Amino acid sequence: MSELSDYLEGLPDGTREVVGHVYARARSLVPEAEDGVGYGMPALRYRGKPLLSVMVAKGHIGLYPFSPPALDTVRDELGDFSTAKGTVRFTPEHPLPDDVLDRLVLARRAEIDG
């Protein structure tokens, strides 16, 4: 088991499915991604670099693409979500739309591919 799978197993029902869905979509788009750690958080890693992390916090779920420029590619579509320089916050009741998530993951992969 990896730190990421351990983290997912420890999440409560409902939240686990939402966080797991984000990781599953990222894995489908970047099948070479591996479980690992990025900046101390359980994450998917691609080519030795952190691709994304999704962590539960009090009152929200944070998605961290480890790249403000990757997040900027979809920032205009995130008006209904709380954002910071390198974070998108969402809830199980109001998840990030799959098409936006996909574009964000692909932007981060392209950035790593450089």
Long-range contacts (C-beta under 8 A, 24 or more apart in sequence): 2-35, 2-36, 2-42, 3-35, 3-36, 3-37, 3-42, 4-35, 4-36, 4-42, 4-43, 4-44, 5-35, 6-42, 7-42, 8-42, 11-56, 14-92, 15-56, 15-61, 15-92, 18-61, 18-92, 18-95, 19-54, 19-56, 19-61, 21-95, 22-52, 22-54, 22-63, 22-96, 22-101, 23-54, 25-98, 25-101, 25-102, 25-105, 26-51, 26-52, 26-101, 26-105, 29-102, 29-105, 29-106, 29-109, 30-105, 30-109, 38-64, 38-66, 39-64, 39-66, 46-109, 46-112, 47-112, 47-113, 49-112, 51-105, 51-108, 51-109, 51-112, 52-104, 52-105, 52-108, 57-89, 59-91, 60-89, 60-90, 60-91, 61-89, 61-90, 61-91, 61-92, 62-87, 62-88, 62-89, 63-87, 63-88, 63-89, 63-90, 63-96, 63-101, 63-104, 65-104, 65-105, 65-107, 65-108, 66-108, 67-107, 67-108, 67-111, 69-107, 69-111, 70-104, 70-107, 70-108, 70-111, 71-104, 73-103, 73-104, 73-107, 74-100, 74-103, 74-104, 74-107
